[in-house]
């Protein structure tokens, strides 16, 4: 499975952005997809995730502001980001996890897309 992100950019505080992640390859093997972010000097952290069963999970700092969604059986995953704050500035990475076989899991990452929130 390969992942390609798009939609990053610069925005003023309070603004909105939508990130997109397209999965290709054996997308039927994907069990969960998510967005993580990494700011300079900080560890990578979970932003939001969704599973093939439809459950979602959000990092505490983005609850109520960000929404993750997927379409076409995990082929596309979106992250709608509203009320953006300067502390949301980071490189955002798309992540996918799944099964190569019933007993072997995998995890893969996209190349990352920069989101900058500033005046």
N, C-alpha and C positions, 0 to 999 in steps of 0.2 A: 504494500500500500504506500502510495506517495501522497504528500499533502502540499498544497500550494495556497498560501495566504494572500489576501489583497485587502485594500481598503484603509490602510493606515494613513496617517498624515498629521497635520498640525491643526489645532482648533483652540479657540479661546475658552477659558473657564465657563462652565454652564452650557457649553455646546454639546453636540452629538456627533458620533461616528458609528458606522457599521463595518465590522470586519467580516470577511468571507473566507471560508476555507473549503477548497474542493479536494475531495479524495478520489484517487484513481487507483486502478489495480483491482485486487480482490476485495471490493468494498463490502461484499456480503459477509466477510470474516470479521468486520468491525463490530465490537461490542459496546464501545464507549468512545466518545470524542469530547474534547474539551479545549479550553483556552487557558494558557498560563502566561505570566508576564514576569519580566526581570528588569528591574531598574538598576542603574549603575551602582555597584557596591553592595547590592542586595541579592538575596537568594531568590531563585525562581519560585513563584507562588501560584497556587490555583486561583483562577478568576472564576471560571464556571465550567461545568461539565454536564453532559447528557448521555443517557444510555439508549441502547436500541429498544429498551422497554418503555422509554419515555420519561424516566425520572431525571430530575435536574438537581444540581448542587451548586451553590455559590459561595465564594469567599465572603467573609463578613464585611469587608470594606466596600463591596460593590452591591450588596443586597439592596433591592429596591431601585437601583439605578441601571443595572445591566440586565439584559435578557438574552439567554442562549436559545437557539432553535435549530432544528435540523429538518431537512427535506429529502425526499427521494431515498429513504432507507439509508441514512447516514452518508449519502454521497456529497451533500453540502451541509456545512454547519455555519451559522451566523452568530455574531455577537453584536447586539444592539447596545450601544453605550450612550446613556443620557446623563445630563447633569455632570459632565466631566470636570474633574478637579486637577490641579497641577500634580498632585500626588499619584494620579493615574498614568503619568508619563512613564513609559517603559517600552521595551520590545515585547510584543505579544506573539506567542507561539501557539500554533495549532497542534494538538496531540491526538493520536488515535491509539486505542488498545483493542486487541482482538485475539483470535485463536488461529494459529496455523494448523492445528490439529486439536482433538479433544484434550490432549495433555500438554500442549505447548503454546504458550502465550507469546505475544509480541507487543512492542510499543514503538511508535514512530513519531517523528516531529517534523513540522514544517521549518522553513528557513527563517521565519520571524518577520514581523512587520512593525515599524516604528510608529508609536503614537506619542505625540507631544502636545501637552496642554499648557498654554502660556498666554499671557496678555500680548 
